[in-house]
Amino acid sequence: MTERELVEKIKTSRRVVVLTGAGISTDSGIPDFRSPNGLYSKYPEYVFDIDYFLSDPEGFYRFWKEALLPMSEAQPNRAHLLLAELERRNLIEAVITQNIDGLHQKAGNKKVIELHGSIFEYHCMECEKPYTLEQVKKILDSDTIPRCGCDGLIRPNIVFFGESLPVHALDEAMRYAQNCDLMIVMGSSLLVYPAAQLPVIAKKHGAGLIIVNKDRTGLDELADAKFDVNLSSFAEVLMQLL
């Protein structure tokens, strides 16, 4: 399949859903996890374990300041802007993302399902009071651990290893996977479940599956077409063909 054929496929499909992973944001300066320059080349994988967060919140928030906070300043790249344009033209129904960086919303997408939460939202683990990123930053200007007025620990609304995905987001993503007639995966290695199950569900319900990812993914054999390319360059080509 060529890029031109893919654009035609998108235009003639009725219900197109996109699943994105860390690879879509690397050109915005956000490292992925497992590549040679990814987060796990600098930090141990357990920094995202819920047990680590609870046992050493100070250590987690040190990592947060170094590695996660800069994420909040990142800007969308051409791949994000392409998806926002496709939604604007009513060519895609929704973006399901494994990312916590909020770049789809910054690019202009309105229908975004965040499977792993968001770096921009927080809450107290005791009284459930919500906090914004700015509020947490302010607390951390003078403290090493963000605590609520009730003295509860404030945590980011992200899914740590050892936690279940938010039920509402997963249910919604499953519905889109079951009902779409074309799923496009962009920048995901399709190794992390249950997100990696979504393309399988889409295929099982008769949808076409297109994978756009530099390097192999866990579901290449299932795809109707695979584009092994840089996502920003790919998005530039598609934007011109639209």
ROZAGU-296788 format. One record per residue: residue number from 1; residue in one letter; z, x, y of N, C-alpha, C in turn. Coordinates in pm, whole numbers, plus 32768, in hexadecimal, padded with zeros to 4 digits. Example, Ala and Ser with C-alpha at 12.3 -4.5 7.8 and 13.67 -1.06 7.14 Angstrom:
BEGIN
resi, resn, nZ, nX, nY, caZ, caX, caY, cZ, cX, cY
1, A, 830C, 8527, 7DC7, 830C, 84CE, 7E3E, 830C, 8528, 7EB6 $
2, S, 82C4, 8505, 7F1F, 82CA, 8557, 7F96, 8313, 850A, 8003 $
***
This chain:
BEGIN
resi, resn, nZ, nX, nY, caZ, caX, caY, cZ, cX, cY
1, M, 8000, 8054, 7F87, 8000, 8000, 8000, 8000, 8057, 807D $
2, T, 7FAD, 8034, 80DD, 7FAB, 807D, 815C, 8006, 8037, 81C1 $
3, E, 801F, 807B, 822F, 8070, 803D, 8299, 802D, 7FBF, 82CF $
4, R, 7FA9, 7FC4, 82D9, 7F60, 7F4E, 830B, 7F71, 7ED8, 82AB $
5, E, 7F6A, 7EF4, 8229, 7F7C, 7E8A, 81C6, 800A, 7E52, 81CB $
6, L, 806B, 7EAB, 81E7, 80F5, 7E7C, 81F1, 8106, 7E1D, 8269 $
7, V, 80CA, 7E40, 82D9, 80D2, 7DE9, 8350, 8096, 7D60, 8330 $
8, E, 8025, 7D5E, 82EA, 7FE9, 7CDE, 82C3, 8044, 7C90, 8266 $
9, K, 8083, 7CD9, 820A, 80E0, 7C9B, 81AB, 8156, 7C5B, 81F6 $
10, I, 8189, 7CA1, 8259, 81F8, 7C6B, 82AA, 81CB, 7BEC, 82F3 $
11, K, 8152, 7BF2, 832B, 8120, 7B80, 8379, 8104, 7B06, 8322 $
12, T, 80DF, 7B1C, 82A4, 80BC, 7AAB, 824E, 8132, 7A7A, 81F8 $
13, S, 819F, 7AC6, 81F8, 8216, 7A99, 81AE, 8263, 7A34, 8202 $
14, R, 82AC, 79DE, 81C0, 82F5, 7975, 8209, 8384, 799D, 822B $
15, R, 83C4, 79E6, 81CD, 8451, 7A06, 81E2, 8468, 7A99, 81C1 $
16, V, 8462, 7AEB, 822A, 8470, 7B7C, 8218, 84FE, 7BA6, 8240 $
17, V, 853E, 7BF2, 81E9, 85C5, 7C25, 8203, 85C1, 7CBC, 81F6 $
18, V, 860C, 7D00, 824E, 8610, 7D93, 824D, 869D, 7DC1, 822B $
19, L, 86A5, 7E24, 81D1, 8725, 7E64, 81AF, 8721, 7EF3, 81E1 $
20, T, 8783, 7F1B, 8232, 8782, 7FA4, 8268, 87FE, 7FF2, 823D $
21, G, 87EA, 8076, 8233, 8858, 80D0, 8213, 885E, 8143, 8276 $
22, A, 88AE, 81A7, 8255, 88CB, 8214, 82B4, 884E, 825D, 82E3 $
23, G, 87E4, 8261, 8290, 876C, 82AA, 82B4, 8723, 8275, 832E $
24, I, 873B, 81F8, 8352, 86F6, 81C1, 83C7, 8734, 81F5, 8449 $
25, S, 87AE, 8229, 8441, 87F4, 8253, 84BB, 87F9, 82EA, 84D0 $
26, T, 87C3, 8337, 8471, 87CC, 83CA, 8480, 877E, 83FB, 84FB $
27, D, 870E, 83B9, 851B, 86C2, 83E2, 8592, 8707, 83B8, 8615 $
28, S, 8773, 836E, 8609, 87C5, 834F, 867F, 8839, 83B2, 868B $
29, G, 8837, 8419, 8635, 889E, 8480, 863B, 8919, 8462, 85E7 $
30, I, 8912, 83FA, 8594, 8983, 83D9, 853D, 8969, 8411, 84B3 $
31, P, 89BE, 846D, 8484, 89A4, 84A8, 83FF, 89B3, 8440, 8390 $
32, D, 8963, 8451, 8327, 897A, 83FB, 82B2, 89EE, 8437, 8262 $
33, F, 89FA, 8412, 81E5, 8A6F, 843E, 8199, 8A52, 84B5, 813E $
34, R, 89E7, 84AA, 80EE, 89D7, 8508, 807F, 8968, 8570, 8092 $
35, S, 8923, 856E, 8101, 88BA, 85D4, 8115, 88FE, 865A, 8135 $
36, P, 88B1, 86CA, 8134, 88ED, 874F, 814E, 893D, 8756, 81D0 $
37, N, 8915, 8708, 8237, 8960, 8709, 82B5, 89B3, 868A, 82C9 $
38, G, 89C5, 8640, 825D, 8A0D, 85C1, 8265, 8AA3, 85D1, 827A $
39, L, 8AE6, 8560, 828E, 8B77, 8562, 82A5, 8BC3, 85AA, 8237 $
40, Y, 8B96, 8594, 81BA, 8BE1, 85CD, 814A, 8BCC, 8664, 813B $
41, S, 8B73, 869E, 818C, 8B67, 8730, 818C, 8BD5, 876E, 81E3 $
42, K, 8C12, 871A, 8239, 8C7A, 874D, 8293, 8D04, 8713, 8275 $
43, Y, 8D06, 869B, 823D, 8D84, 8657, 8223, 8D8C, 862B, 8191 $
44, P, 8E04, 8628, 8157, 8E0F, 85F8, 80CC, 8DF3, 8562, 80C4 $
45, E, 8DBF, 8536, 8052, 8D9B, 84A9, 8042, 8E14, 844D, 8051 $
46, Y, 8E8C, 8482, 8033, 8F02, 842A, 8037, 8F28, 83FE, 80C5 $
47, V, 8EE5, 8434, 812D, 8F07, 8407, 81B5, 8EEB, 8371, 81C6 $
48, F, 8E95, 833A, 816F, 8E78, 82AB, 8177, 8EC3, 8259, 810E $
49, D, 8F26, 8297, 80CB, 8F77, 824D, 806A, 8FE5, 8201, 80B3 $
50, I, 8FFD, 8186, 808A, 9068, 8136, 80C9, 90F0, 8178, 80B1 $
51, D, 9102, 81B4, 803D, 9184, 81F5, 8020, 919C, 826A, 807F $
52, Y, 9132, 82B4, 809E, 9141, 8323, 80FC, 9164, 82EE, 8187 $
53, F, 911F, 8284, 81B2, 913A, 824A, 8236, 91CC, 821F, 8241 $
54, L, 91FF, 81DC, 81DA, 9287, 81A8, 81DD, 92EF, 8219, 81D3 $
55, S, 92CF, 8283, 8189, 9331, 82EF, 8176, 932E, 8354, 81E9 $
56, D, 92BA, 8361, 822C, 92AE, 83C1, 8299, 9256, 838A, 8309 $
57, P, 9285, 8321, 834C, 9233, 82E7, 83B8, 9215, 834B, 8428 $
58, E, 9273, 83A8, 843D, 925D, 840E, 84A5, 91E5, 8465, 8480 $
59, G, 91DF, 848D, 8400, 916E, 84DE, 83D0, 90EB, 8490, 83DA $
60, F, 90EF, 840F, 83B7, 9076, 83BE, 83C0, 9048, 83B4, 8450 $
61, Y, 90A3, 839C, 84AE, 907A, 838C, 853A, 904E, 8410, 8579 $
62, R, 9079, 8480, 8541, 9040, 8502, 856D, 8FAC, 8506, 8545 $
63, F, 8F91, 84E1, 84C8, 8F07, 84DA, 8497, 8EB7, 8473, 84E9 $
64, W, 8EF5, 8403, 8507, 8EB7, 8398, 8556, 8E89, 83CE, 85DD $
65, K, 8EE1, 841B, 8620, 8EBF, 8452, 86A4, 8E49, 84B3, 869C $
66, E, 8E48, 8504, 8633, 8DE0, 856B, 8625, 8D5B, 8530, 85F6 $
67, A, 8D60, 84D7, 8592, 8CE6, 84AF, 854C, 8CB9, 8420, 8566 $
68, L, 8D18, 83C4, 8578, 8CF2, 8337, 8585, 8CE4, 830A, 8616 $
69, L, 8D3D, 833B, 866D, 8D38, 8312, 86F9, 8CB2, 8332, 873C $
70, P, 8C77, 83A9, 8723, 8BF5, 83C7, 875F, 8B88, 8361, 8739 $
71, M, 8B99, 8322, 86C4, 8B3D, 82BB, 8695, 8B2E, 824B, 86FC $
72, S, 8B9C, 822D, 8740, 8B9C, 81BB, 879C, 8B44, 81D5, 8816 $
73, E, 8B24, 8254, 8830, 8AD1, 8278, 88A4, 8A3C, 8283, 887F $
74, A, 8A1F, 827E, 87FC, 8994, 8292, 87CF, 893A, 8221, 8801 $
75, Q, 88BB, 8241, 880D, 8858, 81DF, 883B, 87F3, 81C1, 87CD $
76, P, 87BC, 8147, 87CB, 875C, 8122, 8764, 86E0, 817C, 8767 $
77, N, 86A7, 8196, 86F3, 8628, 81E0, 86ED, 85B5, 817F, 86D2 $
78, R, 853D, 81B7, 86BB, 84C7, 8161, 86AE, 84D0, 8100, 8638 $
79, A, 8515, 8129, 85CE, 8521, 80D0, 8559, 8576, 8056, 857B $
80, H, 85E3, 806B, 85C6, 8635, 7FF9, 85F2, 85E4, 7F9D, 864E $
81, L, 8599, 7FDB, 86A9, 854C, 7F8D, 870B, 84DD, 7F3D, 86C7 $
82, L, 84A4, 7F76, 865D, 843F, 7F2E, 8610, 847A, 7EAE, 85D5 $
83, L, 84F1, 7EB9, 859A, 852F, 7E43, 855B, 8553, 7DDA, 85C3 $
84, A, 857E, 7E06, 8639, 859C, 7DA7, 86A4, 851C, 7D5E, 86D0 $
85, E, 84AE, 7DA7, 86D6, 842D, 7D6B, 86FD, 83FC, 7D0A, 8692 $
86, L, 840C, 7D2E, 8614, 83E4, 7CD5, 85A7, 8435, 7C52, 85AC $
87, E, 84B6, 7C5E, 85CB, 8507, 7BE4, 85D6, 84DA, 7B92, 864F $
88, R, 84BD, 7BD6, 86BC, 8493, 7B90, 8737, 8414, 7B3F, 871D $
89, R, 83BD, 7B75, 86C6, 8340, 7B2F, 86A6, 834F, 7ACF, 862F $
90, N, 83CD, 7AB9, 8606, 83E9, 7A5F, 8595, 83A6, 7A8B, 8513 $
91, L, 8399, 7B0E, 8502, 835C, 7B43, 8488, 83C3, 7B6E, 8420 $
92, I, 8441, 7B7F, 844B, 84AD, 7B96, 83EA, 851F, 7B34, 8406 $
93, E, 8564, 7B0D, 839C, 85D1, 7AAC, 83A9, 8656, 7AED, 83CB $
94, A, 8671, 7B60, 838D, 86F4, 7B9F, 839E, 86EE, 7C32, 837A $
95, V, 874C, 7C7E, 83B2, 8762, 7D09, 8389, 87EA, 7D0D, 8346 $
96, I, 87EB, 7D3B, 82CA, 8868, 7D54, 8283, 887E, 7DEB, 828A $
97, T, 88F1, 7E17, 82BB, 8903, 7EA8, 82CA, 8982, 7EDA, 8287 $
98, Q, 8978, 7F53, 8251, 89EC, 7F99, 821B, 8A2E, 7FEE, 8289 $
99, N, 89F2, 7FF0, 82FF, 8A21, 8048, 836A, 8A8E, 8005, 83BF $
100, I, 8AE2, 805B, 83FA, 8B51, 8028, 844D, 8B3A, 804C, 84E0 $
101, D, 8ABF, 807B, 8501, 8AA7, 80B6, 8586, 8A7C, 8055, 85F2 $
102, G, 8A5F, 7FD7, 85CE, 8A3B, 7F74, 8634, 89B3, 7F89, 8675 $
103, L, 895F, 7FE2, 863E, 88E0, 8003, 8681, 887A, 7F92, 8678 $
104, H, 8881, 7F41, 8611, 8823, 7ECF, 860A, 883B, 7E6E, 867D $
105, Q, 88BB, 7E55, 8698, 88DB, 7DFB, 8708, 88B3, 7E3A, 878E $
106, K, 88CB, 7EBC, 879C, 88A4, 7F01, 8818, 880C, 7EF8, 882D $
107, A, 87C1, 7EFD, 87BF, 872F, 7EF8, 87C8, 86FE, 7E6C, 87ED $
108, G, 8751, 7E06, 87D2, 872B, 7D7E, 87F6, 8727, 7D1A, 8784 $
109, N, 8746, 7D47, 8709, 874B, 7CE8, 869A, 87C0, 7C87, 86AB $
110, K, 87A4, 7C08, 8693, 880C, 7BA1, 86A0, 884B, 7B7F, 8619 $
111, K, 87FA, 7B7F, 85AF, 882D, 7B59, 852B, 8844, 7BD8, 84D9 $
112, V, 88BE, 7C0C, 84E1, 88E3, 7C86, 8499, 895C, 7C68, 8441 $
113, I, 894F, 7C85, 83C0, 89C0, 7C74, 8364, 89F6, 7CFF, 8344 $
114, E, 8A71, 7D1A, 8370, 8AAD, 7D9E, 835D, 8B02, 7D9E, 82DE $
115, L, 8ACC, 7DD9, 8275, 8B13, 7DD8, 81F4, 8B90, 7E2F, 81F6 $
116, H, 8B8B, 7E9B, 8244, 8BFA, 7EFA, 8242, 8C4C, 7EF9, 82C3 $
117, G, 8C3B, 7E8F, 8313, 8C8B, 7E83, 838C, 8C4F, 7ECB, 8404 $
118, S, 8CA3, 7EE2, 846A, 8C72, 7F1B, 84E8, 8CD8, 7F79, 8526 $
119, I, 8CA6, 7FE6, 855B, 8CFA, 8048, 85A1, 8D30, 8010, 8625 $
120, F, 8CF8, 7F9F, 8651, 8D1F, 7F66, 86D3, 8D91, 7F01, 86CA $
121, E, 8DBD, 7EDE, 8651, 8E24, 7E76, 8642, 8E9D, 7EAC, 85F5 $
122, Y, 8F15, 7E7E, 8620, 8F94, 7EAF, 85E6, 8FF6, 7E3B, 85DD $
123, H, 905E, 7E4D, 858C, 90CB, 7DEA, 858D, 914D, 7E28, 855B $
124, C, 91BB, 7DE9, 8581, 9240, 7E14, 8555, 9255, 7DE5, 84C5 $
125, M, 9285, 7E3E, 8471, 9299, 7E1C, 83E3, 9313, 7DC4, 83CD $
126, E, 9369, 7DB8, 8433, 93E0, 7D63, 8426, 93C6, 7CD7, 845C $
127, C, 93A4, 7CCE, 84DC, 939A, 7C4A, 851C, 9309, 7C19, 852B $
128, E, 92A8, 7C6E, 8501, 9219, 7C48, 8503, 91DC, 7C43, 8590 $
129, K, 9226, 7C6E, 85F6, 91EF, 7C6A, 867E, 9171, 7CC0, 8686 $
130, P, 9103, 7C88, 86BE, 9087, 7CD6, 86C8, 908D, 7D3C, 873B $
131, Y, 9049, 7DAB, 8728, 903E, 7E12, 878F, 8FAC, 7E3D, 879B $
132, T, 8F86, 7E67, 8814, 8EFF, 7E9C, 8828, 8F03, 7F34, 8819 $
133, L, 8E8F, 7F6F, 880E, 8E84, 8001, 8809, 8EC3, 8040, 8885 $
134, E, 8EA6, 8005, 88F9, 8EDC, 803D, 8976, 8F74, 803C, 8978 $
135, Q, 8FB0, 7FCF, 8946, 9042, 7FC7, 8942, 907E, 8032, 88E6 $
136, V, 903E, 8046, 8873, 9070, 80AB, 8814, 9060, 8137, 884E $
137, K, 8FED, 814F, 8890, 8FDA, 81D1, 88D2, 9048, 81ED, 8937 $
138, K, 906B, 8185, 8983, 90D2, 8195, 89EB, 915A, 81B8, 89AD $
139, I, 917C, 8173, 8940, 91FC, 8190, 88FC, 91FC, 8221, 88CA $
140, L, 9189, 824C, 8894, 9181, 82D3, 8859, 917A, 8341, 88C3 $
141, D, 9169, 831B, 8941, 9170, 837F, 89AD, 91FC, 83BA, 89B6 $
142, S, 9260, 8369, 8992, 92EA, 8398, 89A1, 9339, 8397, 891E $
143, D, 92F7, 8377, 88B0, 933A, 8370, 882F, 92DD, 83A1, 87C2 $
144, T, 9315, 83C7, 874E, 92C0, 83F7, 86E1, 929F, 8389, 867D $
145, I, 92EB, 831B, 8683, 92D2, 82A8, 862C, 92D4, 822B, 8683 $
146, P, 926E, 81D4, 867A, 9271, 815A, 86CB, 92CD, 80F0, 868B $
147, R, 9330, 80C7, 86D9, 938B, 805F, 86A8, 9389, 7FE7, 8705 $
148, C, 939D, 7F75, 86CA, 939F, 7EF5, 8711, 9425, 7EE5, 8758 $
149, G, 942E, 7E82, 87B1, 94AE, 7E62, 87F2, 951A, 7E3F, 878C $
150, C, 94F1, 7E0D, 8717, 9552, 7DE9, 86AE, 9573, 7E61, 8656 $
151, D, 953C, 7ED6, 8679, 954F, 7F54, 8633, 94FA, 7F5F, 85B4 $
152, G, 94A3, 7EFC, 859B, 944A, 7F04, 8527, 93DC, 7F6B, 853E $
153, L, 93A8, 7FA0, 84D1, 933C, 8001, 84D7, 92B8, 7FB8, 84F5 $
154, I, 926D, 7FED, 8556, 91EB, 7FB4, 8577, 9180, 7FFB, 8524 $
155, R, 912A, 7FAD, 84E5, 90C1, 7FE7, 8491, 9037, 7FB8, 84BF $
156, P, 8FD0, 8009, 84A2, 8F48, 7FDB, 84C1, 8F1D, 7F70, 845F $
157, N, 8EC9, 7F14, 848D, 8E93, 7EAC, 8434, 8E1B, 7EE4, 83E8 $
158, I, 8E35, 7F4F, 839C, 8DCF, 7F86, 8345, 8E01, 7F7A, 82B5 $
159, V, 8DA6, 7F7E, 8257, 8DCC, 7F74, 81CB, 8DE4, 8001, 8195 $
160, F, 8E61, 801D, 8174, 8E83, 809E, 8137, 8E64, 8098, 80A2 $
161, F, 8E52, 8110, 8066, 8E49, 8115, 7FD4, 8ECB, 80DE, 7F9B $
162, G, 8EC0, 808B, 7F35, 8F38, 804E, 7EFC, 8F4F, 7FC3, 7F32 $
163, E, 8EF9, 7F97, 7F90, 8F03, 7F0F, 7FC5, 8E86, 7EBF, 7FA0 $
164, S, 8E95, 7E3C, 7F9D, 8E22, 7DE5, 7F84, 8DD5, 7DD0, 8005 $
165, L, 8D54, 7DB4, 7FF8, 8D04, 7D8F, 806D, 8D34, 7D09, 80A2 $
166, P, 8D25, 7CF1, 8125, 8D4D, 7C6E, 815C, 8CFE, 7BFF, 8116 $
167, V, 8D48, 7B9C, 80E4, 8D0B, 7B33, 8091, 8C9D, 7AE9, 80DB $
168, H, 8CB6, 7AC7, 815A, 8C55, 7A7A, 81A7, 8BD2, 7AC7, 81B4 $
169, A, 8BDC, 7B49, 81D7, 8B63, 7B9B, 81EA, 8B17, 7BAB, 8167 $
170, L, 8B60, 7BC3, 80FA, 8B1E, 7BD6, 8079, 8ADB, 7B55, 804A $
171, D, 8B21, 7AE5, 805A, 8AE6, 7A64, 8033, 8A66, 7A47, 8081 $
172, E, 8A6B, 7A62, 8103, 89F7, 7A4A, 8158, 8982, 7AA5, 8130 $
173, A, 89A2, 7B24, 8116, 893B, 7B83, 80EC, 88FC, 7B58, 8068 $
174, M, 894F, 7B29, 800C, 891E, 7AF9, 7F89, 88BE, 7A83, 7F9C $
175, R, 88E3, 7A29, 7FF6, 888D, 79B3, 8010, 8805, 79DE, 8044 $
176, Y, 8806, 7A3B, 80A2, 8786, 7A6C, 80D8, 8735, 7AB2, 806B $
177, A, 8777, 7AFF, 8015, 8731, 7B46, 7FA9, 86F3, 7AE2, 7F47 $
178, Q, 873A, 7A77, 7F2B, 8709, 7A12, 7ECB, 8693, 79C3, 7F04 $
179, N, 8692, 79B0, 7F88, 8630, 7955, 7FC5, 85BA, 799A, 8008 $
180, C, 85BE, 7A1F, 8013, 854F, 7A62, 8058, 84D5, 7A6C, 7FFC $
181, D, 8461, 7A7D, 8039, 83EB, 7A98, 7FE6, 83BB, 7B28, 7FF6 $
182, L, 83FC, 7B74, 8052, 83E1, 7C03, 805F, 845F, 7C48, 8091 $
183, M, 848A, 7CB0, 804A, 84FA, 7D01, 8079, 84C7, 7D8E, 8094 $
184, I, 84E9, 7DC0, 810B, 84C4, 7E49, 8130, 8545, 7E9A, 813D $
185, V, 854E, 7F05, 80F2, 85C4, 7F5D, 80F8, 85A0, 7FD5, 814D $
186, M, 85F3, 7FF5, 81B1, 85D7, 8067, 8208, 8650, 80C4, 8211 $
187, G, 863F, 813F, 81E3, 86A6, 81A5, 81F6, 8721, 8195, 819F $
188, S, 8710, 815B, 812A, 8782, 8150, 80CD, 875F, 8195, 804A $
189, S, 87C0, 81E1, 8015, 87AA, 8222, 7F93, 87B8, 81BE, 7F21 $
190, L, 87EB, 8147, 7F40, 87FF, 80DC, 7EDD, 8852, 810C, 7E67 $
191, L, 88BD, 8155, 7E89, 8919, 8186, 7E23, 89A3, 8146, 7E30 $
192, V, 89BD, 8107, 7EA4, 8A41, 80CC, 7EBC, 8A3B, 8036, 7EA2 $
193, Y, 8A8F, 800A, 7E46, 8A93, 7F7B, 7E24, 8B0A, 7F3A, 7E6A $
194, P, 8B05, 7EB6, 7E87, 8AA0, 7E56, 7E5B, 8A22, 7E4E, 7EB2 $
195, A, 8A19, 7E9B, 7F1F, 89A1, 7E93, 7F74, 8922, 7EB0, 7F25 $
196, A, 8928, 7F11, 7ECA, 88B1, 7F36, 7E7D, 8886, 7EC8, 7E1C $
197, Q, 88DB, 7E66, 7E09, 88B9, 7DF6, 7DB0, 885B, 7D93, 7DF6 $
198, L, 885B, 7D93, 7E7C, 880F, 7D2F, 7EC7, 8777, 7D34, 7EAC $
199, P, 8739, 7DAB, 7EAA, 86AA, 7DAD, 7E88, 868F, 7D7B, 7DF9 $
200, V, 86EC, 7D96, 7D9E, 86DD, 7D68, 7D13, 86DE, 7CCF, 7D11 $
201, I, 8739, 7C94, 7D5E, 8742, 7C02, 7D67, 86C1, 7BC8, 7DA4 $
202, A, 8691, 7C0A, 7E0E, 8616, 7BDB, 7E50, 85A1, 7BDB, 7DED $
203, K, 8593, 7C48, 7DA2, 8526, 7C53, 7D40, 8533, 7BE8, 7CD4 $
204, K, 85AF, 7BD3, 7CA8, 85C9, 7B71, 7C3D, 85A0, 7AE5, 7C68 $
205, H, 85A9, 7ACC, 7CED, 8584, 7A48, 7D22, 84F2, 7A45, 7D54 $
206, G, 84A5, 7AA9, 7D2D, 8415, 7AA4, 7D48, 83E5, 7AE8, 7DC7 $
207, A, 843D, 7B2D, 7E0E, 8415, 7B6E, 7E8C, 83CD, 7BF2, 7E72 $
208, G, 8379, 7C1B, 7ED1, 8340, 7CA1, 7ECF, 83A9, 7D03, 7F02 $
209, L, 83A1, 7D81, 7ED8, 8403, 7DE7, 7F03, 83BA, 7E63, 7F35 $
210, I, 83D3, 7E86, 7FB3, 839A, 7EFF, 7FF0, 840F, 7F5C, 8011 $
211, I, 8405, 7FDB, 7FEB, 846E, 803C, 800B, 8434, 80A8, 8066 $
212, V, 8479, 80BC, 80D8, 8452, 8126, 8135, 84C8, 8185, 813F $
213, N, 84BB, 81FD, 8106, 852C, 8259, 8103, 84FB, 82E6, 80E6 $
214, K, 852B, 8344, 8137, 850A, 83D0, 811A, 855E, 83F6, 80A1 $
215, D, 8521, 841E, 8037, 8561, 843F, 7FB6, 8568, 83C5, 7F5A $
216, R, 858B, 83E3, 7EDF, 8592, 837C, 7E78, 8606, 831D, 7E91 $
217, T, 85FA, 82A5, 7E5C, 866A, 8246, 7E5F, 8686, 821B, 7DCF $
218, G, 86F4, 81D2, 7DBF, 871A, 81A4, 7D3A, 86C1, 8136, 7D04 $
219, L, 8668, 80FE, 7D59, 8616, 808C, 7D2D, 8580, 80A1, 7D43 $
220, D, 8555, 811E, 7D4C, 84C7, 8139, 7D64, 846C, 80F4, 7CFE $
221, E, 8499, 80F4, 7C80, 8446, 80BB, 7C14, 8432, 8024, 7C25 $
222, L, 848F, 7FE4, 7C6D, 848A, 7F53, 7C7E, 842D, 7F29, 7CF1 $
223, A, 8410, 7F89, 7D4A, 83C8, 7F68, 7DC5, 8334, 7F4B, 7DAD $
224, D, 82FC, 7EEF, 7DFA, 826D, 7ED5, 7DF9, 8223, 7F43, 7E45 $
225, A, 8267, 7F7F, 7EA7, 822E, 7FF1, 7EF0, 82A0, 8045, 7F26 $
226, K, 828A, 80C9, 7F2A, 82F0, 8125, 7F5D, 82B0, 8180, 7FC5 $
227, F, 82EC, 8188, 803A, 82BE, 81E3, 80A4, 8326, 8253, 80B0 $
228, D, 8302, 82CB, 8088, 835E, 833D, 808E, 8343, 8388, 8110 $
229, V, 8378, 8354, 817E, 8352, 8385, 8203, 83CC, 8387, 8261 $
230, N, 83BC, 83CC, 82D1, 841E, 83C5, 833C, 8417, 8338, 837A $
231, L, 848A, 82F8, 838A, 848A, 826C, 83B3, 845A, 8256, 8442 $
232, S, 8479, 82B3, 849C, 844E, 82A2, 8528, 83B5, 82AA, 8532 $
233, S, 837A, 830B, 84EB, 82E8, 8319, 84ED, 82A7, 829D, 84B0 $
234, F, 82E1, 826F, 8442, 82B0, 81F7, 83FD, 82B5, 817E, 845B $
235, A, 8326, 8171, 84A2, 8338, 8100, 84FE, 82D3, 8105, 8570 $
236, E, 82B5, 817F, 859F, 8252, 8191, 860B, 81C9, 815C, 85DF $
237, V, 81A3, 817D, 8563, 8122, 8152, 852D, 811F, 80B9, 8523 $
238, L, 818B, 8080, 84ED, 8190, 7FEE, 84DD, 818C, 7FA7, 8564 $
239, M, 81D2, 7FDF, 85C5, 81D5, 7FA2, 864A, 8148, 7F9B, 8684 $
240, Q, 80FB, 8004, 866F, 8071, 8007, 86A2, 8018, 7FA2, 8658 $
241, L, 8034, 7F8F, 85D7, 7FE3, 7F33, 8587, 8005, 7EA0, 859F $
242, L, 807C, 7E88, 85D6, 80A4, 7DFE, 85F1, 8049, 7DC0, 865C $
***
